[in-house]
Amino acid sequence: MSVTSKDAALPAAQTAGFDGAKAYEFTAMVVGFGPRPPASEALHRTQDYIREQLQGFGCAVEEDDFHASTPVGDLAMKNIVAKWPGEGKGIILLLTHYDTLRMDNFMGAVDGGSSTGLMLEMARLMCAQKKQPNSVWIAFVDGEEALVNWHADNDNTYGSRQMAAKLAASEDLKRIKAVILADLIGPDNPRFKKDSNSTPWLTNLVWGVAARLGYRDIFVSEPDAIDDDHLAFLHRNVPVVDIIELDDYKYWHTPEDTMDKVSARSLSIAGHVIVESVNELQKKFH
């Protein structure tokens, strides 16, 4: 693919092995399928691509096919989860959505594409490592975007609500030590604010890692309040944190959210912080 980032990725040797250039390539492939609203042909192609990549990395892959009642009718949706087993029973859950807003010509490069590319690179890295104290699950959830109106009751976050409910029914929810959600992760010069809807100790852990790594100007202390996929888990008393650039991304939910807005450097930095945050959580819950 000829698309290249105007901001070069940081060397993987400097970002704990996370390769921002690969994350950018994964993002470009996903965005190349076109607009990806639930149940669309482009989303089906995206699902196939995610599955094939995860299997190629050696990850165990599980899929949950479900139907959601939406304002535009009953829609088939799919959550895809890569699982890297640990030595104990605990789980660290990484989360992203891979669908796009139901809007003509909306490519969702930053909103949905960049976090999907980041999590594919996270899976490539994690599934090649030796076992750690806790399992790492990386979930690609469907139906985060509204089908008609984000402010309408329950017309959003279909996949995360399905996943949280299914985990609660199986009692696996009790095993989850922390959820790290990535969303709108890839614009240039991001400013990730502290989400007041996230769990304070987990937010402080992630932002502390970012400060230690030299990213204090990107993971800023300014507060914000975000409604996102993490709330389905927060409402079930699971610690959560949302890493998201929303307020300053002027192309959010517009047809201009295209690949030229995605920065490989931003993907490198966000990936670096998430890798090291997972390492800190592994130590905390050893």
C-alpha positions as CSV (number, residue, x, y, z in Angstrom):
1,M,0.0,0.0,0.0
2,S,1.4,3.4,-1.0
3,V,-0.1,5.4,1.9
4,T,2.6,6.7,4.2
5,S,2.6,8.7,7.4
6,K,3.8,12.2,7.4
7,D,5.1,11.5,10.9
8,A,7.7,8.7,11.1
9,A,7.2,5.9,13.6
10,L,9.7,5.8,16.5
11,P,12.1,2.9,16.3
12,A,10.7,-0.2,17.9
13,A,13.9,-0.6,19.9
14,Q,12.9,2.6,21.7
15,T,9.2,1.6,22.3
16,A,9.5,-1.8,24.1
17,G,9.3,-3.7,20.8
18,F,6.0,-2.0,19.7
19,D,6.4,-1.2,16.0
20,G,4.5,1.9,15.1
21,A,5.2,1.5,11.4
22,K,3.5,-1.9,11.5
23,A,0.6,-0.5,13.4
24,Y,0.3,2.1,10.7
25,E,0.3,-0.5,8.0
26,F,-2.4,-2.5,9.8
27,T,-4.4,0.7,10.0
28,A,-4.0,1.5,6.3
29,M,-5.2,-2.0,5.4
30,V,-8.3,-1.7,7.6
31,V,-9.2,1.7,6.3
32,G,-8.6,0.5,2.8
33,F,-11.7,-1.7,3.1
34,G,-13.8,1.5,3.1
35,P,-16.6,2.6,5.5
36,R,-17.2,-0.2,8.0
37,P,-20.6,0.1,9.6
38,P,-22.0,-3.0,11.3
39,A,-23.2,-5.8,9.0
40,S,-21.6,-4.2,5.9
41,E,-19.5,-6.1,3.4
42,A,-16.5,-3.9,4.2
43,L,-16.9,-4.9,7.9
44,H,-17.1,-8.5,7.0
45,R,-13.8,-8.1,5.0
46,T,-12.3,-6.4,8.1
47,Q,-13.4,-9.2,10.3
48,D,-11.7,-11.7,8.0
49,Y,-8.5,-9.6,8.0
50,I,-8.4,-9.3,11.8
51,R,-8.9,-13.0,12.2
52,E,-6.2,-13.9,9.6
53,Q,-3.7,-11.6,11.2
54,L,-4.3,-12.8,14.7
55,Q,-4.0,-16.4,13.7
56,G,-0.9,-15.6,11.8
57,F,0.6,-14.1,15.0
58,G,-0.1,-17.4,16.8
59,C,-2.8,-16.0,19.0
60,A,-5.7,-18.1,20.1
61,V,-8.8,-16.5,18.6
62,E,-12.4,-16.6,19.7
63,E,-15.3,-15.0,18.0
64,D,-18.7,-14.2,19.4
65,D,-21.4,-13.8,16.7
66,F,-24.5,-12.1,18.1
67,H,-27.5,-10.1,17.0
68,A,-28.3,-6.6,18.2
69,S,-31.6,-4.9,18.2
70,T,-30.9,-1.4,16.7
71,P,-33.0,1.5,15.4
72,V,-32.4,0.3,11.9
73,G,-33.4,-3.3,12.7
74,D,-31.8,-6.5,13.9
75,L,-28.2,-6.6,12.9
76,A,-25.6,-9.4,13.0
77,M,-22.4,-8.3,14.8
78,K,-19.2,-10.0,15.8
79,N,-16.6,-9.5,18.6
80,I,-13.2,-11.0,18.0
81,V,-10.8,-11.8,20.9
82,A,-7.2,-12.7,20.8
83,K,-6.1,-14.6,23.9
84,W,-2.5,-14.9,25.2
85,P,-2.6,-17.3,28.2
86,G,-0.9,-16.5,31.5
87,E,0.4,-18.5,34.3
88,G,-2.5,-17.6,36.7
89,K,-6.2,-16.9,36.4
90,G,-6.1,-13.1,36.1
91,I,-6.8,-11.3,32.8
92,I,-5.7,-7.9,31.5
93,L,-8.1,-6.9,28.8
94,L,-7.1,-4.5,25.9
95,L,-10.1,-3.2,24.0
96,T,-10.9,-1.3,20.7
97,H,-13.8,-1.0,18.3
98,Y,-13.3,-1.7,14.6
99,D,-16.6,-0.5,13.1
100,T,-17.2,3.0,11.8
101,L,-20.0,5.5,12.1
102,R,-23.0,4.9,9.8
103,M,-22.2,7.9,7.5
104,D,-21.6,8.1,3.7
105,N,-17.9,8.2,2.8
106,F,-16.8,8.0,6.5
107,M,-13.5,6.1,6.4
108,G,-12.9,6.2,10.2
109,A,-9.1,6.3,9.8
110,V,-8.5,7.7,13.3
111,D,-11.8,6.8,14.7
112,G,-11.8,3.0,14.7
113,G,-9.0,2.4,12.2
114,S,-6.0,3.7,14.2
115,S,-6.9,1.8,17.4
116,T,-7.6,-1.4,15.4
117,G,-4.1,-1.1,13.8
118,L,-2.6,-0.4,17.2
119,M,-4.2,-3.5,18.8
120,L,-3.2,-5.7,15.9
121,E,0.4,-4.7,16.5
122,M,-0.1,-5.3,20.2
123,A,-1.3,-8.8,19.4
124,R,1.7,-9.4,17.2
125,L,3.9,-8.4,20.0
126,M,2.1,-10.1,22.9
127,C,1.4,-13.5,21.3
128,A,5.1,-14.0,20.6
129,Q,6.2,-13.5,24.2
130,K,6.6,-16.0,27.0
131,K,3.8,-16.5,29.5
132,Q,3.3,-13.8,32.1
133,P,1.5,-13.9,35.5
134,N,-1.9,-12.8,33.9
135,S,-3.4,-13.6,30.5
136,V,-3.7,-10.8,28.1
137,W,-6.9,-10.7,26.0
138,I,-7.2,-8.2,23.1
139,A,-10.8,-7.6,22.1
140,F,-12.0,-6.1,18.8
141,V,-15.6,-5.2,19.4
142,D,-18.3,-4.4,16.9
143,G,-21.0,-1.8,17.0
144,E,-19.4,1.0,19.1
145,E,-20.8,3.7,16.9
146,A,-24.4,4.7,16.9
147,L,-26.6,3.5,14.0
148,V,-28.8,6.6,14.2
149,N,-28.1,8.8,17.3
150,W,-25.2,8.5,19.7
151,H,-27.3,10.3,22.4
152,A,-30.2,7.9,22.1
153,D,-30.5,5.3,24.9
154,N,-28.5,2.2,24.0
155,D,-27.8,3.1,20.3
156,N,-24.1,2.6,20.7
157,T,-21.4,0.3,22.3
158,Y,-23.3,-2.8,21.3
159,G,-20.2,-5.0,21.2
160,S,-18.7,-4.0,24.5
161,R,-22.1,-4.4,26.3
162,Q,-22.4,-7.8,24.7
163,M,-18.9,-8.8,25.8
164,A,-19.3,-7.6,29.4
165,A,-22.6,-9.4,29.8
166,K,-21.3,-12.6,28.3
167,L,-18.2,-12.5,30.6
168,A,-20.4,-11.8,33.6
169,A,-22.6,-14.9,32.7
170,S,-19.5,-17.1,32.5
171,E,-17.9,-15.5,35.7
172,D,-14.8,-14.7,33.6
173,L,-15.6,-11.1,34.4
174,K,-14.3,-11.7,38.0
175,R,-10.9,-12.6,36.5
176,I,-10.4,-9.2,34.8
177,K,-7.9,-7.1,36.7
178,A,-8.0,-4.1,34.4
179,V,-9.4,-2.9,31.0
180,I,-7.4,-0.6,28.8
181,L,-9.5,0.9,26.0
182,A,-7.9,2.7,23.0
183,D,-10.0,5.0,20.8
184,L,-9.1,7.8,18.3
185,I,-5.5,7.0,19.2
186,G,-3.7,8.1,16.0
187,P,-3.9,11.8,15.2
188,D,-0.8,13.8,15.0
189,N,0.1,15.8,18.2
190,P,-2.5,14.1,20.3
191,R,-3.5,15.2,23.8
192,F,-4.9,12.3,25.8
193,K,-6.8,13.8,28.7
194,K,-7.6,12.0,32.0
195,D,-11.1,10.6,31.6
196,S,-13.1,11.2,34.8
197,N,-15.3,8.2,33.9
198,S,-12.3,5.9,34.2
199,T,-11.0,4.2,37.4
200,P,-8.7,6.7,39.2
201,W,-5.9,4.2,40.2
202,L,-5.7,2.7,36.7
203,T,-5.7,6.1,35.1
204,N,-2.9,7.3,37.4
205,L,-0.9,4.1,36.6
206,V,-1.1,4.7,32.8
207,W,-0.5,8.4,33.0
208,G,2.4,7.7,35.4
209,V,3.9,5.3,32.9
210,A,3.5,7.9,30.2
211,A,5.3,10.6,32.3
212,R,8.1,8.2,33.1
213,L,8.6,7.5,29.4
214,G,8.7,11.2,28.6
215,Y,5.2,11.7,27.2
216,R,3.9,14.1,29.8
217,D,3.0,16.6,27.0
218,I,0.8,14.0,25.3
219,F,-0.8,12.2,28.3
220,V,-1.9,15.5,29.9
221,S,-3.4,16.0,33.3
222,E,-6.4,18.0,32.0
223,P,-9.7,16.2,32.9
224,D,-12.4,15.1,30.5
225,A,-15.5,12.9,30.7
226,I,-16.0,10.3,28.0
227,D,-18.8,7.9,27.2
228,D,-17.2,4.9,25.4
229,D,-16.8,1.2,25.3
230,H,-15.2,1.1,28.8
231,L,-18.5,2.0,30.5
232,A,-19.9,-1.5,30.0
233,F,-17.2,-2.8,32.2
234,L,-17.1,0.1,34.7
235,H,-20.8,-0.5,35.4
236,R,-19.9,-4.0,36.4
237,N,-17.2,-2.8,38.8
238,V,-14.2,-3.7,36.6
239,P,-11.3,-1.2,36.7
240,V,-11.1,0.7,33.3
241,V,-9.2,3.4,31.6
242,D,-9.9,5.1,28.3
243,I,-7.1,6.5,26.2
244,I,-8.7,8.8,23.6
245,E,-8.1,12.0,21.7
246,L,-11.5,13.5,21.1
247,D,-11.9,17.2,21.9
248,D,-9.0,18.4,19.7
249,Y,-9.6,16.1,16.8
250,K,-11.6,18.3,14.5
251,Y,-12.2,15.6,11.9
252,W,-14.2,13.4,14.3
253,H,-17.3,12.0,12.7
254,T,-16.6,13.7,9.4
255,P,-15.7,12.4,5.9
256,E,-12.3,14.0,6.4
257,D,-11.3,11.3,8.9
258,T,-8.9,9.8,6.4
259,M,-5.5,8.1,6.4
260,D,-3.6,11.3,5.9
261,K,-4.7,12.3,9.5
262,V,-3.0,9.2,11.0
263,S,0.4,9.5,12.5
264,A,2.7,6.5,12.9
265,R,4.6,8.5,15.6
266,S,1.4,8.8,17.6
267,L,0.7,5.1,17.2
268,S,4.3,4.4,18.5
269,I,3.8,6.5,21.6
270,A,0.4,5.2,22.5
271,G,1.6,1.6,21.9
272,H,4.7,2.1,24.0
273,V,2.6,3.4,26.9
274,I,0.1,0.5,26.7
275,V,2.9,-2.1,26.5
276,E,4.6,-0.7,29.6
277,S,1.3,-0.3,31.4
278,V,0.5,-3.9,30.8
279,N,4.0,-4.7,32.2
280,E,3.2,-2.7,35.3
281,L,-0.1,-4.4,35.7
282,Q,1.6,-7.8,35.4
283,K,3.8,-6.8,38.3
284,K,0.9,-5.4,40.4
285,F,-1.1,-8.6,40.0
286,H,1.7,-11.1,40.1
